[in-house]
Amino acid sequence: MTVYFLYSLFSRRTPDSEAIIYPSMFTEDGQPIEENHRIIVDAIRLKPLP
């Protein structure tokens, strides 16, 4: 899981792939937003490996 998470963070998109904009993980004062964190983690799990 950790390797896949790191790959997802640092892999580059291909020119023909579509960018996905995810919600902020933190509020302006630095507090974590748990629901947004869950959304992003779930999306990374579902992202296929190249």
N, C-alpha and C positions, 0 to 999 in steps of 0.2 A: 504494500500500500504506500509506504513512504517513497519508494523509488518512483512509482507511478505519479504520485502527487508532485514530486520535484520535476519530473519530466513535463507534466502539465503546466507547471509554472514557467518553465524556461524554454519550452519548444516554440518554434516559430510557425506562424500560419503560412500557408502557401498563398500565392497571389489570388487564386480563385476561391479560397475559402472565405466564409462570411465571419465577420467579427461578432462576438457575443458580448454585450455589455452587461455585467453583473452589478447588483446593488452594492453599495459601500458596506464594508464589514465593520466599520466603526462610526460612532457619532462624532460630531465636531469636537467634543471634549475628550475623545479617546476611549469612550466606553464601547465594548463590543456589542454588536447587534446579533443576538443568537439566531434569530430566524434567517437573517441574510447569510450568516456563516453556514447554516445547514443547507441553504439553497446552493451555495457555491460548492460545498463539499459533495453534495449529491450530483451536481453537474459534472464535476471532475471524475467521479466514479463512473458515470455513464459515457464519458468521452472515449471513443475507440482509440486504441494504439495504432500508429501508422504501420 
